[in-house]
Amino acid sequence: MKINISQKELNKAINIVQKAVTTRTSLPILSGILIEASENKLNFTATDLELGINTYVECEVIEEGSIVVHSRLLGDFVRKLPSNSLVNIKTTENNNMEIKCLNSDFNILGNSSKEFPNNTFENDGVKFSINSDILKKLIKYTSFAVSQDNMKPIFTGCLLEVKNGVCSFVALDGFRMAVKNEDLNLDEEISTVIPSKALNEVIRILEDDICDVGIILSESHISFNIENTTIISSLLEGKFVDYKSLLKNDFVTKIKINTSEFKNSIERASLLAREDKNNLIIFDIKENTMQIYSTSEYGNAEEFIVLKSKDGLDMRIGFNSKYIIDVLRVIDSEEVEIKFLGNVNPCFINEADNDKFNYMVLPVRIS
């Protein structure tokens, strides 16, 4: 292999695939990136056998070839090169890679590309496309609520459900649940669970680009095609909760409140709440005002907010502040609507005048 490539393009490609590299494996080859040069393209592949990422960039290929190179060493070196520089790369028959750039000369001993898994991106199934903006919203509004507990693997991912032209993403962790719906022109009915790790990589790669994302869904894998990049992931096995049965509408209190004001008040009050094991903050709703307060051995904090509207009973209820802040950080609307079923029952938060998002959170019992 012998190529010339810009540092910027090389660094970007390495950063994209590095997230699929694993250090915890019995196969040392998986700690590397497969690099293949052909037809004026440099192709990069990494996998941990559960998640695989492949991307390519255009470059000057003088001599075709392939090699597997240690991901961290390559990434660290390329990252420190001048951003506008030209990088010359060549490999030898003994799998040595030589990288030259200006006054820098770097040699890495790699491995034969023949040792790298060659069937990572084989996937065949239901094919459809989705606008990147819609996909980003579906992921952004739900993935933060997945479980971090590997004892229940099915809840470490998001449910993808398509039915009657509506695409739904659902995530829950036992204390909260996020449901986001978007219209999708697809006749197929789909129900599968995607690991949050894969979804986080999808949203990271999408950045601010607006494009159509091609999706292929088989019984065991899902792949996302984003311009020059493909992400493929194993699906999670198991039965997801019947989430629709958890959605209620028998509310005793309903309020509207400014999103930014609400978030800022909770963030200030939670500075003391963090000292409590439950991150406890208390909402005291009376007439047209909400008092938010927290207390700990270090002191107490109080915040007062004038409500935009209130229907129903006065309410005093406690929550883990993290679960409220998390959802307010992803909501885009100026106002949120909060619906209470009682002070020991779940409460529901959604964007005002928008029924495409619903967030359920359990309260913390207070004395």
C-alpha positions in Angstrom: 0.0 0.0 0.0 1.2 3.5 -0.8 -1.1 6.5 -0.5 -1.2 10.3 0.0 -4.0 11.7 2.2 -4.8 14.9 4.1 -4.4 14.8 7.9 -7.9 16.2 8.3 -9.6 13.4 6.3 -7.5 10.7 7.8 -8.2 11.8 11.4 -11.9 12.1 10.7 -12.1 8.6 9.4 -10.1 7.1 12.3 -12.4 8.9 14.8 -15.5 7.5 13.2 -14.5 3.8 13.3 -12.5 3.9 16.6 -15.7 3.7 18.6 -16.2 0.1 17.5 -12.8 -1.0 18.6 -12.6 -3.1 21.8 -9.7 -3.7 24.2 -11.6 -6.3 26.1 -11.4 -9.3 23.7 -9.7 -12.6 23.4 -9.0 -11.7 19.7 -6.1 -9.2 19.7 -6.8 -8.4 16.0 -10.0 -6.6 17.1 -8.0 -3.9 18.9 -6.9 -2.7 15.4 -8.5 -0.9 12.4 -8.5 -2.6 9.0 -7.3 -0.2 6.4 -7.7 -1.0 2.7 -6.5 1.2 -0.2 -8.1 0.7 -3.7 -9.5 2.8 -6.5 -8.5 6.1 -5.0 -10.3 5.3 -1.8 -9.1 4.5 1.7 -11.5 2.2 3.5 -11.5 1.9 7.3 -13.2 -0.9 9.3 -13.5 -1.7 13.0 -15.6 -4.2 15.0 -16.1 -5.7 18.4 -18.3 -8.4 16.8 -21.4 -6.8 18.3 -20.9 -3.3 16.7 -19.1 -2.7 13.4 -18.3 0.6 11.7 -17.0 1.1 8.2 -16.2 4.4 6.4 -14.1 5.5 3.5 -12.4 8.7 2.2 -11.1 9.6 -1.2 -7.3 9.9 -1.5 -4.4 9.4 -3.9 -3.7 5.7 -4.1 -0.3 5.0 -5.6 -0.3 1.3 -4.7 -3.2 -0.7 -3.5 -3.0 -2.8 -0.3 -4.4 -3.6 3.1 -3.2 -3.9 6.8 -4.6 -4.0 10.3 -3.1 -1.3 12.6 -3.4 -0.8 16.3 -6.3 1.7 16.7 -5.0 3.8 19.7 -1.5 4.2 18.5 -2.5 5.2 15.0 -5.3 7.6 16.2 -3.1 9.3 18.8 -0.3 9.9 16.3 -2.5 11.2 13.4 -4.4 13.5 15.8 -1.2 15.3 16.8 -0.1 16.0 13.2 -0.7 19.5 11.7 -4.3 19.7 10.6 -3.6 21.0 7.0 -0.7 18.7 6.3 -0.3 16.0 3.7 0.3 12.5 5.1 2.3 9.8 3.2 1.6 6.2 4.1 3.1 3.1 2.9 3.3 -0.5 4.1 5.8 -3.3 3.6 5.4 -7.0 3.1 6.1 -7.7 6.8 3.1 -5.6 7.8 5.0 -2.5 8.8 3.2 0.8 8.3 5.4 3.9 7.7 3.7 7.3 8.2 5.5 10.5 7.0 4.3 14.0 7.5 6.5 17.1 7.2 9.3 16.4 9.7 7.6 13.4 11.4 8.3 9.8 10.6 6.3 7.1 12.4 6.5 3.3 12.1 3.9 0.9 13.4 4.0 -2.9 13.2 0.6 -4.1 12.1 -1.1 -7.4 11.2 -2.2 -9.1 8.1 -5.7 -8.1 6.9 -6.4 -11.8 6.3 -6.8 -12.2 10.1 -9.6 -9.7 10.3 -13.2 -10.9 10.3 -14.5 -10.6 6.8 -18.3 -11.0 7.1 -19.0 -8.1 9.5 -21.2 -6.1 7.2 -23.3 -8.9 5.6 -26.9 -8.1 6.3 -30.1 -8.7 4.3 -33.7 -7.9 5.3 -36.3 -5.1 5.4 -34.9 -2.0 3.7 -36.2 1.5 4.2 -34.9 5.0 4.6 -35.5 7.8 7.1 -34.6 11.5 7.1 -31.6 12.2 9.3 -33.4 15.0 11.3 -36.2 12.6 12.2 -33.8 9.8 13.2 -31.8 12.2 15.3 -35.0 13.3 17.2 -36.1 9.7 17.7 -32.7 8.8 19.3 -32.1 12.1 21.1 -35.5 12.0 22.9 -35.2 8.4 24.1 -31.7 7.0 24.3 -30.9 8.9 27.5 -33.5 6.8 29.3 -32.1 3.3 28.6 -31.0 1.2 31.5 -27.4 1.1 32.5 -28.0 -2.3 34.3 -26.7 -5.2 32.2 -28.6 -7.6 34.4 -31.6 -6.8 32.1 -29.9 -6.5 28.7 -33.2 -5.9 26.8 -33.6 -2.5 28.5 -30.1 -1.3 27.6 -31.5 -0.6 24.1 -34.3 1.3 22.5 -37.4 -0.4 21.1 -37.9 0.4 17.4 -41.6 -0.1 16.5 -43.2 0.8 13.1 -47.0 0.4 12.8 -49.6 2.2 10.7 -47.1 4.6 9.3 -45.8 5.7 12.7 -42.2 5.0 13.8 -41.8 4.9 17.6 -38.6 4.7 19.7 -39.1 3.6 23.4 -36.5 3.5 26.2 -37.0 2.7 29.9 -34.9 1.8 32.9 -37.4 0.9 35.6 -37.7 4.4 37.0 -38.6 6.3 33.8 -39.7 5.8 30.2 -39.4 7.9 27.1 -41.5 7.5 24.0 -41.0 9.4 20.8 -43.2 9.1 17.7 -42.6 10.3 14.1 -44.5 9.7 10.9 -42.8 7.3 8.5 -43.9 6.3 5.1 -43.5 2.5 5.5 -46.1 -0.2 5.1 -44.0 -2.8 7.0 -44.7 -3.6 10.7 -41.5 -3.7 12.7 -40.7 -4.4 16.4 -37.1 -4.8 17.5 -34.6 -3.6 20.1 -31.4 -1.7 19.1 -28.5 -1.4 21.6 -28.1 2.2 22.7 -24.4 2.1 21.9 -25.1 1.7 18.2 -27.7 4.5 18.3 -25.3 6.9 20.1 -22.8 6.2 17.3 -25.4 6.9 14.6 -26.3 10.3 16.2 -22.6 11.2 16.6 -21.8 10.5 13.0 -24.9 12.3 11.7 -23.8 15.6 13.3 -25.5 18.5 11.5 -25.7 16.8 8.1 -29.2 16.5 6.6 -29.5 13.3 4.5 -31.5 10.2 4.0 -30.3 7.3 6.2 -30.6 3.8 4.6 -31.6 1.1 7.1 -31.5 -2.6 6.6 -33.2 -4.8 9.3 -32.7 -8.5 9.5 -33.7 -10.9 12.3 -30.4 -10.5 14.1 -28.8 -7.2 12.9 -29.6 -3.6 11.9 -27.4 -1.5 9.7 -27.4 2.2 9.0 -25.9 3.7 5.8 -25.0 7.3 6.3 -23.3 8.7 3.2 -19.7 7.2 3.3 -20.3 5.3 6.5 -22.0 2.1 7.5 -22.8 1.1 11.1 -24.0 -2.4 11.8 -25.1 -3.8 15.2 -26.5 -7.0 16.7 -30.0 -6.7 17.9 -31.0 -7.4 21.6 -32.9 -10.6 22.3 -35.9 -10.8 24.6 -39.4 -9.4 25.1 -39.8 -5.7 25.6 -42.4 -4.3 28.0 -45.9 -3.5 26.7 -45.1 0.2 27.0 -48.6 1.4 25.8 -50.2 -0.1 28.9 -48.0 2.2 31.1 -49.4 5.4 29.4 -52.2 6.8 31.4 -54.6 9.8 31.1 -56.5 9.9 34.4 -54.6 13.0 35.7 -55.6 14.9 38.8 -53.3 17.8 38.1 -52.0 19.3 34.9 -49.6 22.3 34.6 -47.7 24.2 31.9 -44.4 25.7 32.7 -41.5 27.5 30.8 -38.9 24.8 29.9 -35.8 26.9 30.4 -36.9 28.5 33.7 -38.0 25.1 35.0 -34.6 23.4 34.0 -32.5 26.2 35.5 -34.4 26.1 38.7 -34.0 22.4 39.1 -30.3 22.5 38.2 -29.8 25.0 41.0 -31.8 23.1 43.5 -30.1 19.9 42.6 -26.8 21.2 43.7 -27.9 20.2 47.2 -30.0 17.3 46.1 -26.9 15.5 44.9 -25.8 15.1 48.5 -28.9 12.9 49.1 -28.8 9.3 47.8 -32.1 9.8 45.9 -31.1 13.3 44.5 -34.4 14.3 46.0 -36.1 17.5 45.0 -39.7 18.4 46.0 -42.3 20.2 43.9 -45.0 22.0 45.9 -47.7 23.2 43.5 -50.3 25.7 44.9 -52.6 27.8 42.8 -50.4 29.3 40.0 -47.0 28.8 41.6 -44.6 25.9 41.9 -42.0 25.8 44.7 -39.0 23.6 44.1 -36.8 22.8 47.1 -34.2 20.5 48.3 -32.4 20.0 51.6 -29.3 18.2 52.9 -26.9 18.4 55.8 -25.2 21.3 54.1 -28.3 23.5 53.8 -31.4 24.0 51.7 -32.4 25.6 48.4 -35.7 27.0 47.3 -36.9 28.1 43.9 -40.3 29.7 42.9 -41.8 29.6 39.4 -45.0 31.2 38.2 -46.9 28.6 36.2 -48.3 29.3 32.7 -51.4 27.4 33.6 -52.8 24.9 36.1 -55.8 22.5 36.1 -56.7 20.3 39.0 -55.6 19.8 42.6 -52.7 21.3 44.5 -49.8 18.8 44.5 -46.7 18.0 46.7 -44.4 15.4 45.2 -40.8 14.4 45.2 -38.5 13.2 42.3 -34.9 12.2 41.6 -33.6 15.5 40.1 -31.5 13.7 37.6 -34.5 12.1 35.9 -36.2 15.5 35.5 -33.0 17.4 34.3 -32.2 14.6 31.7 -35.5 15.1 29.9 -35.5 18.9 30.1 -32.1 18.9 28.4 -33.5 17.2 25.2 -36.8 19.0 24.9 -36.8 21.7 22.3 -40.1 23.5 23.0 -40.4 26.6 25.0 -43.1 25.1 27.3 -43.6 21.7 28.8 -46.8 20.1 30.1 -46.6 18.1 33.3 -49.5 15.7 34.2 -49.7 14.2 37.7 -51.7 11.0 38.6 -51.2 11.7 42.3 -48.2 12.2 44.6 -47.3 8.4 44.7 -48.0 7.7 41.1 -46.0 8.3 37.9 -46.1 11.7 36.3 -45.9 12.5 32.6 -43.9 15.2 30.9 -44.4 16.2 27.3 -43.8 19.2 25.0 -46.7 21.6 25.2 -49.1 21.2 22.3 -47.2 18.3 20.9 -48.3 14.7 21.4 -45.3 13.1 19.6 -43.3 12.8 22.8 -44.1 11.4 26.2 -41.9 10.9 29.3 -43.0 9.0 32.3 -41.1 9.2 35.6 -41.8 7.6 39.0 -41.8 9.8 42.1 -39.7 9.4 45.2 -41.8 8.9 48.4 -41.5 11.8 50.8 -42.5 11.9 54.4 
